[in-house]
Amino acid sequence: MLALVLLVASACTAVRARPSVNYLEEPDATESTRARPEEVRSDAIKRLLAVFGMDDPPAGVTHGRKQPPQYMLDLYNTVADVDGVTKDPYLLEGNTVRSFFDKLHSEQVEFRFNLSTVARTEKILTAELHLFKLRPQATLMFSRHHFCQVSVYQLLDTIKTNNTQERKLLSSRLIPVHSNGWEVFTITQAVRSWTVDEGSNLGLHVVVRTLGGTQMDLKLIRFASGRNHHQSKQPMLVLFTDDGRRRSTTLESTDPDNTEVTAILPQSPMAAQAPPRSARSLDQAAAWADEEGTSMPCKRLPLYVDFEEIGWSGWIVSPRGYNAYYCKGSCPFPLGQNMRPTNHATVQSIINALKLIRSVETPCCVPDKLFSINLLYFDDDENVVLKQYNDMVAGSCGCH
């Protein structure tokens, strides 16, 4: 009898030790479907790009070799704080600003801009031609003219339009002859027509006349060109557009005069630095508290997104990263006003505390105010773009 038991036990052991035919042919589903770290990273990066409205990061762009236009840097600093968080959602017209340098580099006062990176779905709100006016040459400083009329024309295709008119007036105004610096002309109508029909983009022509209407000496009125002058003075086209992405309407303030928004803007760590160790240890303490069953109350914790670690520092100009923050903690009964509960959350908390319905849990700790951030970056054609993205930073947390 004992021998029989031992024989059966040996047989069972052999069966357990020997892999089945099915096992060899069909690997464990968990092992075969488990994603590798590089696949997880690749998928995560794609999803993050989608948040920023891109399919792929700009290819072959390294902003270290090219200086962004000062106008775009100044505009970014006007609308965003050091971490990219929007100072006021009403400062920017639309949600995108694009800059383009002249591609023609003509000796004449003619300019052409490549707008192929502008999507057809983007709504052109305003288009501006920025020209840097140089000082008159010393020998011509004592001209009897004090003002001149500068006119910007759109060049037309007479064959396609069946029209004898070769150009169309877009903008015209008086400029002091002896001044120097940037002059801005609105040319929205022309750019809208170019985005509809790329072939109609023949460029712009600038004409300078005296107040009497005669052609003015170009040595007296000179504008910097892309060929002979520093990049900081190059002719530039600036577009203010809206790409159709939804604007935040529920969590971010929609009152431009609301001073409370500025007061509660998140104060994150120093720009371009990861959060301090104390923030991470705080997060760890929260995890330990959860394990011990004494979870901390709902609060906001740091969540720093570092673009350099992601591998995007080559094409993003500013910011180098930003603090998105996240919400964590419990919402125990009774909910105090410091937890910023909604009426619904208060009722849910009461139902849970009284055990009236077993399946009803406590309210959740979630963001109750979100802010947008701004990104200044180079696109595929090395044009500098400023974009505003909604709902990217948790401004505060509450029990909902």
Residue pairs with C-beta under 8 A, 6 or more apart in sequence:
35 43
45 310
45 311
48 310
49 55
49 56
49 57
51 389
52 375
52 387
52 389
53 243
53 245
53 387
53 389
57 312
57 315
58 315
58 377
58 378
58 379
58 380
59 380
61 314
61 315
61 378
61 379
61 380
61 382
62 314
62 315
63 314
63 315
63 316
63 317
63 378
64 314
66 378
66 382
67 231
67 232
68 317
68 376
68 378
68 384
69 99
69 232
69 236
69 384
70 232
71 99
71 130
71 182
71 236
71 238
72 97
72 99
72 376
72 384
72 386
73 317
73 318
73 376
75 97
75 386
76 317
76 318
76 374
76 376
76 386
78 87
78 91
79 86
79 87
79 88
79 91
79 92
79 374
79 386
79 388
80 86
80 87
80 318
80 319
80 373
80 374
81 87
81 265
82 270
82 271
82 319
83 266
83 268
83 271
83 319
83 321
83 322
83 323
83 373
84 318
84 319
84 322
84 373
84 374
84 375
85 265
85 266
85 268
85 322
85 371
85 372
85 373
85 374
85 393
86 92
86 371
86 372
86 373
86 374
86 388
87 262
87 265
88 256
88 261
88 262
89 247
89 248
89 252
89 253
89 254
89 256
89 372
89 388
90 256
92 240
92 386
92 388
93 125
93 126
93 240
94 123
94 125
94 240
94 241
94 242
94 243
95 241
95 242
95 243
95 245
95 247
95 387
95 388
95 389
96 122
96 239
96 240
96 241
96 242
96 243
96 385
96 386
96 387
96 388
97 238
97 239
97 240
97 241
97 385
97 386
97 387
98 117
98 118
98 238
98 239
98 241
98 379
98 383
98 384
98 385
98 386
99 236
99 237
99 238
99 239
99 383
99 384
99 385
100 113
100 114
100 115
100 236
100 237
100 238
100 239
100 383
101 113
101 226
101 231
101 234
101 235
101 236
101 383
102 111
102 112
102 113
102 225
102 226
102 234
102 235
102 236
102 237
103 112
103 113
103 114
104 110
104 111
104 112
104 203
104 226
105 225
105 226
105 227
106 225
106 227
107 225
107 227
108 205
109 205
109 206
109 207
109 208
109 218
109 223
110 155
110 203
110 204
110 205
110 206
111 129
111 203
111 204
111 206
111 235
111 237
112 201
112 202
112 203
112 204
113 201
113 203
113 237
114 381
115 191
115 194
115 195
115 198
115 201
115 239
116 198
116 381
117 379
117 380
117 381
117 383
118 124
118 195
118 239
118 241
119 243
120 195
121 243
121 244
122 195
122 241
122 242
122 243
122 244
123 241
123 242
123 243
123 244
124 188
124 191
124 192
124 195
124 239
124 240
124 241
125 188
125 240
125 241
125 242
126 186
126 188
126 239
126 240
127 186
127 187
127 188
127 190
127 191
127 192
127 237
127 238
127 239
127 240
128 184
128 185
128 186
128 187
128 237
128 238
128 239
128 240
129 152
129 171
129 184
129 185
129 186
129 187
129 204
129 235
129 236
129 237
130 182
130 183
130 184
130 235
130 236
130 237
130 238
131 182
131 183
131 184
131 185
131 206
131 223
131 224
131 235
132 180
132 181
132 182
132 183
132 223
132 224
132 229
132 233
132 234
132 235
133 175
133 179
133 180
133 181
133 182
133 183
133 221
133 222
133 223
133 224
134 180
134 222
134 223
134 224
134 229
135 178
135 180
136 143
136 177
136 178
136 219
136 220
136 221
136 222
137 219
137 220
137 222
140 217
140 219
140 220
141 178
143 177
143 220
145 177
145 210
145 211
145 216
145 220
146 176
146 177
146 178
147 174
147 175
147 176
147 177
147 211
148 174
148 175
148 177
148 208
148 209
148 210
148 211
148 216
148 220
148 221
149 172
149 173
149 174
149 175
149 208
149 209
149 210
149 211
150 172
150 173
150 174
150 175
150 183
150 185
150 206
150 207
150 208
150 221
151 169
151 171
151 172
151 206
151 207
151 208
151 209
152 169
152 170
152 171
152 172
152 185
152 187
152 204
152 205
152 206
153 167
153 168
153 169
153 170
153 204
153 205
153 206
153 207
154 167
154 168
154 170
154 187
154 189
154 190
154 193
154 202
154 204
155 166
155 167
155 202
155 203
155 204
155 205
156 163
156 165
156 166
156 167
156 168
156 200
156 202
157 199
157 200
157 202
158 164
158 165
158 166
160 199
160 200
167 205
168 190
170 185
170 186
170 187
170 189
170 190
170 204
171 185
171 186
171 187
173 185
174 211
175 183
175 221
177 220
177 221
183 223
187 204
187 237
190 204
191 237
191 239
193 200
194 200
194 201
206 223
207 215
208 215
208 216
208 218
208 221
209 215
209 216
210 216
223 235
224 230
224 233
224 234
224 235
225 234
225 235
226 234
226 235
243 387
245 389
245 390
246 390
247 390
248 370
248 372
248 390
248 391
251 367
251 368
251 369
251 370
251 391
251 395
252 261
252 369
252 370
252 371
252 372
252 390
252 391
252 395
253 260
253 261
255 261
264 369
264 395
264 396
265 371
265 395
266 300
266 323
266 325
266 371
266 393
266 394
266 395
268 275
268 302
268 304
268 322
268 323
268 325
269 275
269 276
269 279
269 302
269 304
269 323
271 319
271 320
272 319
272 320
272 321
274 304
274 306
274 321
275 302
275 304
275 323
279 301
279 302
282 301
283 301
283 302
283 328
285 296
286 295
286 296
286 301
286 328
286 329
289 295
289 296
295 329
295 330
296 328
296 329
296 330
297 329
297 330
297 331
297 332
297 339
298 327
298 328
298 329
298 330
298 331
298 339
298 365
298 397
298 398
298 399
299 327
299 328
299 329
299 365
299 397
300 325
300 326
300 327
300 394
300 396
300 397
301 325
301 326
301 327
301 328
302 323
302 325
303 323
303 324
303 325
303 326
303 394
304 321
304 322
304 323
304 324
305 321
305 322
305 323
305 324
306 320
306 321
307 313
307 316
307 319
307 320
307 321
308 320
308 321
313 320
315 377
315 378
316 375
316 376
316 377
317 376
317 377
317 378
317 384
318 375
318 376
319 373
319 375
322 373
322 392
322 393
323 393
324 392
324 393
324 394
325 367
325 393
325 394
325 395
326 367
326 394
327 365
327 366
327 367
327 394
327 397
328 365
329 365
329 397
330 362
330 365
331 339
331 341
331 345
331 349
331 362
331 363
331 364
331 365
331 399
332 349
332 362
333 349
333 350
333 352
333 353
333 362
334 349
334 353
335 341
335 345
335 346
335 349
335 363
335 399
339 398
339 399
340 368
340 396
340 397
340 398
340 399
341 349
341 363
341 398
341 399
341 400
342 398
342 399
342 400
344 400
345 363
345 398
345 399
345 400
348 360
348 362
348 363
349 362
349 363
349 399
351 357
351 360
352 360
352 361
352 362
363 399
363 400
364 399
364 400
365 397
365 398
365 399
366 397
366 398
366 400
367 394
367 395
367 396
367 397
367 398
368 396
368 397
368 398
368 400
369 394
369 395
369 396
370 390
370 391
370 392
370 393
370 394
370 395
371 391
371 392
371 393
371 395
372 388
372 389
372 390
372 391
372 392
372 393
373 388
373 389
373 392
373 393
374 386
374 387
374 388
374 389
375 385
375 386
375 387
375 389
376 384
376 385
376 386
377 384
377 385
377 387
378 384
378 385
379 385
